[in-house]
């Protein structure tokens, strides 16, 4: 357990021999007052479990997100206190609220992240080739190979011509 966490818990539980204020802890350990007070609130609401890191990413349903947004809008509490009650980060509530205000419920639904799969092209190619006979498929494959061969020969000829015009490239000699 980190030393800072341990000291804040000792402060909260009252087992510290000399009772110190939050500002005393701030000065002694060079931690911001706001951070210490957040720790205090998290400990009071959730106990010691509030300080352990989660090993997996959490996913929230649309209903849960709506309940959190509704609670925040109907109660006279700060975003930080609502976040502590629902075991969230205040920034997450802020993101959900702005998404809900701009796009409605639809934007709160989970969606895939990352790059789209590139398999659609190969599936179309397989469908295209499935209806052809073996001879037609081989003819198309031969035509494709001939096209690639022509392209390679063209690139070779261009390189030969540039070599004849400009000469071989030589590395620069270092001057001493």
C-alpha positions as CSV (number, residue, x, y, z in Angstrom):
1,X,0.0,0.0,0.0
2,X,1.5,3.4,-0.9
3,X,2.6,5.5,2.0
4,X,0.3,8.4,1.0
5,X,-2.7,6.1,0.9
6,X,-1.7,4.6,4.2
7,X,-1.5,8.0,5.9
8,X,-4.8,9.2,4.6
9,X,-6.5,6.0,5.8
10,X,-4.9,6.4,9.2
11,X,-6.2,9.9,9.3
12,X,-9.7,8.8,8.4
13,X,-9.9,6.0,10.8
14,X,-8.7,8.1,13.7
15,X,-6.0,5.6,14.6
16,X,-3.3,8.2,14.0
17,X,-1.8,9.1,17.4
18,X,-1.9,12.9,16.7
19,X,-4.9,13.9,14.8
20,X,-4.0,16.1,11.9
21,X,-6.0,18.2,9.6
22,X,-6.1,17.8,5.8
23,X,-4.0,20.9,5.4
24,X,-1.4,19.4,7.8
25,X,-1.3,16.2,5.6
26,X,-1.0,18.4,2.5
27,X,2.1,20.2,3.9
28,X,3.8,17.1,5.2
29,X,3.4,14.9,2.2
30,X,3.2,17.6,-0.5
31,X,-0.1,16.3,-1.8
32,X,-2.8,18.7,-3.0
33,X,-5.6,19.3,-0.5
34,X,-8.2,18.4,-3.2
35,X,-6.6,15.0,-3.8
36,X,-6.6,14.2,-0.1
37,X,-10.2,15.2,0.3
38,X,-11.1,13.0,-2.7
39,X,-9.4,10.1,-1.0
40,X,-11.3,10.9,2.2
41,X,-14.7,10.9,0.4
42,X,-13.9,7.7,-1.5
43,X,-12.9,6.0,1.6
44,X,-16.0,7.1,3.5
45,X,-18.3,5.9,0.7
46,X,-16.6,2.7,-0.5
47,X,-14.1,1.7,2.2
48,X,-10.6,0.4,1.5
49,X,-11.7,-1.3,-1.8
50,X,-12.0,2.2,-3.4
51,X,-8.2,2.4,-3.6
52,X,-7.3,-0.9,-5.4
53,X,-6.8,-0.8,-9.1
54,X,-9.2,-2.7,-11.3
55,X,-7.7,-5.4,-13.5
56,X,-10.2,-5.3,-16.3
57,X,-12.0,-2.6,-18.1
58,X,-15.6,-2.0,-17.1
59,X,-18.5,-1.7,-19.5
60,X,-21.7,0.1,-18.5
61,X,-25.1,-0.4,-19.9
62,X,-27.2,2.4,-21.4
63,X,-29.6,2.1,-18.5
64,X,-26.9,2.6,-16.0
65,X,-25.5,5.7,-17.9
66,X,-29.0,7.2,-18.0
67,X,-29.6,6.6,-14.3
68,X,-26.3,8.3,-13.5
69,X,-27.1,11.3,-15.7
70,X,-30.7,11.5,-14.3
71,X,-29.3,11.4,-10.7
72,X,-26.8,14.1,-11.4
73,X,-29.5,16.4,-13.0
74,X,-32.2,15.9,-10.4
75,X,-30.1,16.1,-7.2
76,X,-28.2,19.1,-6.0
77,X,-24.8,17.4,-5.8
78,X,-21.5,17.9,-7.4
79,X,-20.2,15.7,-10.2
80,X,-17.5,14.4,-7.9
81,X,-19.9,13.3,-5.2
82,X,-22.2,11.6,-7.8
83,X,-19.1,9.9,-9.3
84,X,-18.1,8.7,-5.8
85,X,-21.6,7.3,-5.1
86,X,-21.6,5.3,-8.4
87,X,-17.9,4.4,-8.2
88,X,-17.0,6.3,-11.3
89,X,-14.6,9.1,-12.3
90,X,-16.2,12.6,-12.6
91,X,-14.8,13.0,-16.1
92,X,-16.8,9.9,-17.2
93,X,-20.1,11.4,-16.0
94,X,-19.1,14.6,-17.9
95,X,-18.5,12.7,-21.1
96,X,-21.8,10.8,-20.8
97,X,-23.7,14.0,-20.1
98,X,-22.2,15.8,-23.1
99,X,-22.8,12.8,-25.4
100,X,-26.4,12.6,-24.2
101,X,-27.0,16.3,-24.7
102,X,-25.6,16.3,-28.3
103,X,-26.9,13.0,-29.6
104,X,-29.4,11.6,-27.2
105,X,-29.6,8.0,-26.1
106,X,-28.1,6.7,-29.3
107,X,-24.7,8.1,-28.5
108,X,-24.6,6.3,-25.1
109,X,-24.8,2.9,-26.8
110,X,-21.5,1.0,-27.0
111,X,-19.9,0.9,-30.3
112,X,-16.8,-0.8,-31.8
113,X,-13.6,1.1,-31.6
114,X,-10.6,0.7,-33.7
115,X,-10.0,0.0,-37.3
116,X,-12.6,-1.7,-39.5
117,X,-11.8,-5.2,-40.6
118,X,-10.5,-5.5,-44.2
119,X,-12.1,-8.9,-44.9
120,X,-15.0,-7.6,-47.0
121,X,-12.8,-7.4,-50.1
122,X,-11.7,-11.0,-49.9
123,X,-15.3,-12.2,-49.2
124,X,-16.4,-10.5,-52.3
125,X,-13.6,-12.0,-54.3
126,X,-14.5,-15.5,-53.0
127,X,-18.1,-15.0,-54.0
128,X,-17.0,-13.8,-57.4
129,X,-14.7,-16.8,-57.9
130,X,-17.2,-19.4,-56.6
131,X,-19.5,-19.2,-59.6
132,X,-16.7,-19.8,-62.1
133,X,-15.3,-23.0,-63.5
134,X,-11.7,-24.1,-62.8
135,X,-10.6,-23.1,-66.3
136,X,-12.0,-19.6,-66.0
137,X,-10.4,-19.1,-62.6
138,X,-7.0,-20.2,-64.0
139,X,-7.4,-17.9,-67.0
140,X,-8.1,-14.9,-64.7
141,X,-5.1,-15.9,-62.5
142,X,-2.8,-16.1,-65.5
143,X,-4.0,-12.7,-66.7
144,X,-3.3,-11.2,-63.3
145,X,0.2,-12.7,-63.2
146,X,0.9,-11.3,-66.8
147,X,-0.2,-7.9,-65.6
148,X,2.1,-8.0,-62.6
149,X,5.0,-9.2,-64.9
150,X,4.4,-6.3,-67.3
151,X,4.4,-3.8,-64.4
152,X,7.7,-5.3,-63.0
153,X,9.4,-5.1,-66.5
154,X,8.3,-1.5,-66.8
155,X,9.7,-0.6,-63.4
156,X,13.0,-2.3,-64.4
157,X,13.2,-0.4,-67.7
158,X,12.7,2.9,-65.9
159,X,15.4,2.1,-63.4
160,X,17.8,1.2,-66.3
161,X,17.1,4.4,-68.1
162,X,17.6,6.5,-65.0
163,X,20.9,4.8,-64.3
164,X,22.0,5.5,-67.8
165,X,21.0,9.2,-67.6
166,X,22.2,10.0,-64.0
167,X,24.9,7.4,-63.4
168,X,25.2,5.2,-60.4
169,X,24.6,6.9,-57.1
170,X,27.7,7.1,-55.0
171,X,27.8,7.9,-51.3
172,X,29.2,11.3,-50.3
173,X,32.9,11.2,-49.4
174,X,33.6,12.6,-45.9
175,X,35.9,15.5,-45.8
176,X,38.6,15.6,-43.2
